[in-house]
Amino acid sequence: MLNDRLTPLEQLRTCLNERASTRDENIKQLSQVIQEVAVISPRLQQLELKCSRPRCGFSALTWTNNVAEGETISPYKDLYSNVGGNFDAKSGIFTAPVDGLYVTAISLRLSENEELTVYVKHNKKGLDQSSATDVCRCSATVEDTHACDVSVLDMKAGDTLVLFLETDNTDYENCVSFSCFLLS
């Protein structure tokens, strides 16, 4: 991207150094360069706008003890990163700051002999929780004590993601990590 920006300037330098031998030639070549800059200026503005998008993402870990079926898993005990501050560790809700393509991931590790399923719900801005859709789900069992899932989804500014527990889990501490970041 930076090379794309520098190429016209390098061409200008080459043009002025190698071919410009008189004042009139310099003026003519400088006029051509001004025209070229006018052509690439809107493209540079678009690139700057793309590059100025906010950075956002989080990675958090918590335990599932004393969480009832269908409840959100919160609060998060360990918040490893929260770039942009869009994840509320107390409620367990991530709110998309801008429209874009997001990656969300969950992983689960069981500590005792049981089965457990967790899932992420995507709720579009302005809709109630009953209209939320599952976007990421993982299950761990006695045989497979570790599980993970990753999903890519299109979100609008204000949309939310929340992690839920599918089955009661009151006796054991099972480790759940939840992450999301803006891809583009």
C-alpha positions, 0 to 999 in steps of 0.5 A: 500500500505504501509502495503504491503511494510512493511510486508516483513520487519516485516517477516524479524524481526520475522525471525531474532528474533524468529528463528535465534539462531546461526550465521550460521542460521542468515546468511542463513536467511539473504540470504533468505531475500536478495532473497525475497528483490530482488523479491519484489524490481521491484514491489516496483519500480512500486508502487513508479512510480505510486505514483509519478504521478503528482497531477492535478486538478482545480475548477473555476467559471465564469459568462456567460454575454456577451458570444456569442453562440458557444464561449468559456466561459472565462476568469474565475473570480474565480479560487478556485484551480489549482493544477499542473497549467494545467488550463489557467483561461484567455483562459478557457483551461485545458491541460492534463499533463499526460495520464490517467482517468480524471473526469470533472464536470460542474454546472450551475445556472440561475439568470433570467428567461431563458434557457441556455446550456453549454458543455465541448469539449474534443480535442485530442492533435494535432487535430483542434477544429472541431474534438473535441467531447462533453463530458459533457453537462448541461442545465438549464431552467426556471423550473430548474434553477440549473443543473450539469453534471459529466463525466469520460474520458480517456485523453492523455497528451496534450489533452484539455478541454474547456467549451462552451456556446450553446446559446447567453447570453448577458443580464444576469449573470449566474453562471457556474463552471467548474472542472476537476481532474486526477483520475488515 
